[in-house]
Amino acid sequence: MEHWSELLTALEPERCRAMEFLREHLPESDLDCYPPSLFLSFADHALALRREAPWCAGLEQELFDHYVLFPRVNDEDLSFHRALFRDALWPRLSGLDSDEERVLEVNRWCHEQASYQFQDDRTASPLTVFRNGSGRCGEESAFLVSALRSVGIAARQVYSPRWAHCDDNHAWVEALCGGQWRFLGACEPE
């Protein structure tokens, strides 16, 4: 972990604080398997959103750290896809006045990009779901959470290990709207 220490000493305070948060909260396997530069990309993206998006600037630090900055949603492979998602979504969000409108617009975009497809393979990353155009509920919800975070909207995945209607697991998304967590199905525009 010496490479982390070297990187942290070279960063200005805001970036250093974000990276220290990630180093403290990411699983050790992520710190061992991925280069610090990947996490610096996530930190820089989130910090830019803090400056650009009023809805992100207004978030309490703890909500920002855990639900915008943090790169991991579940156990998916990590890749830096947030700039790609942000660039696709940002024009669609201009002119929208409420958190709810922004959340629903991001979900509409996700619905346009991916549809449900059952599979038993390892959880695909949000970038893989975007590129393949499909995923199961857990993958679609990770895709939506990543898309929401890519534009500075606090979001998290909710997971039920035994869903009553199908005797299997199920996942959905909660997004912060007007200071309250609101649930929605991933890639389901209604």
N, C-alpha and C positions, 0 to 999 in steps of 0.2 A: 504494500500500500504506500510505499515511499513515493511513487509517482503522483499519487493524490496530494501528498504533503507538498511536493515541489510545485504542483499546479496551484494549490491554494495560496501559497505565499506570493505568487505572482499576480493574483487577482485583486481588483479593487473591492472595497468592502461589500457592496451589494451582491456582486457575483460570487464572492467568497462565501457569504452567508447562505446563498441559495445552494451552492455546492456542498457546504457543510451539512445542510439539512438533508440533501440527497444521500450523502455518504452515511449519515446516521440512520436513515430510514429505509434505504434499499436493502434487499436481502444480500448477504455476503456473496452468494453465487453471482449476482449481477456485478458486484464490484470486482470479482475475479474474472468474469467472462467478457465484460464489455470495457472498452477504453474510456477513461475519464472524459475524453473529448466528446463522446456521444452525450454524456450527461451535461456537459457544458453547453451543447447545442440546445438541449431542453431548457436549461436555465436561462440562456440568452433569449430564447424565444418567449418564455414566460415573462421575463423582465421587460421585454419590448411591449408585450401586451399590457402590462401594468401601466406603461406610459401612453399607449395608443387607445385603449378601450376604457371608457369611463366605468362600465360595469365591472371591469376587472380591477381598476384602480381603487374602487370602493370596497373591495373585499377585505375582510379582516385577514391579518397575516396568516393565521392558522388555516383558514379556508383556502387561501391562495396556495399555500405550501402543499397541502394534502390533495387538493382537488383541481389545481391548474398546473402548477409546477411539476408535480410528481409524474414520472413517465409511465409507471406501471399501472395497469388496470387489473390484470389477473396474472396468469402464468404464461402469457404470450411472449413470443420472441420480440425483443426490442429493436426498433429501427427509428431513425428520425424521419418522421413523415408529417410532422405538425406544420411545417412551412408549406408543404404541398396542399394540405387540407385548408390551411388558413387562406392561401392565395385563391383557392376555388370558392371558398365561402364568403370572404370579406365583402365582395361586391353585392352579394345577396343580402347582407345584413345592414348595408347602408340605408338609412331612412326608417329602419324599424325602431320603434320607440320603447318597447317593453322587453323585459327579460323573457317573458313567455313567447312573444313573437319571434325573438331570436332563437330560442330553444326549438320551437316548432319548425322554423326555417332550416336549421341545421339538420333536424330529423328528416325533413322532406328531401334534403340533398342526399342524406345517407340512404333513404329509400330509393332514390333514383340510381344510386351507385351499386346497391347490393340487395339481393333477395335471399330469403331463407332457403337453405339446403342442408338436410341432415347429413352428418358425417361423423365418424368415430375417431378421426385422426387427432393428433395433438392440436391444441388450440392455435388457430391461425392468427397472425398478427393483424392489426388494423390495416396496415399497408397491403397485406396479402388479400384480405377481404375486399379492399378497394380494387386491387388489380384483377382479382378473379370474379368479382361481382356477386359473390355469394358467401354464406356462412350460416352456421347454426345460431341459436339465440344468444349463447355466450359470446360468440365471435361478433355478431351484429351489435351486441351491447358494448363490447370493448371498442368496436369501431365508432359507435356513436359517442361514447365517453371521450375517446381520443379526438374526435371532430369537435366536440363542444370545448374541450380544453384547448384545442388549437386556436380558438378565437377568444379565449379568456373567460369562458363560462365554467363555473365550478360544477363538476359532475362526478358521479361515482356509479359503480356497478353494484347491483343488488342481486344476490344469488340465493336460491332456495334448493337445498339438496334433494328434497322429495316433494315435487309439485303435485298437488292433490288430483289434478285433472288427467295426469298422464303417467303417474308412477315413475317419473324420472325427474331430473333436475330442470330448473328454469332460471333464466337471468333476464333482468330488465335494468332500466337506468333511472337514477334520480338526478335532477338538475336543480340548481339553486335559482329560484325565481322570486324576486321581491323579498329575499331573506328567509324563504321557506323552501324546503326540499319538496319537489313535485315529481311524481313518477310518470314514466311513459315507456311504451314498448319501443324497442330499438327498430329503426327502419320501418316504422309504422306511422304514416303521416297523419292518421286520424287521432 
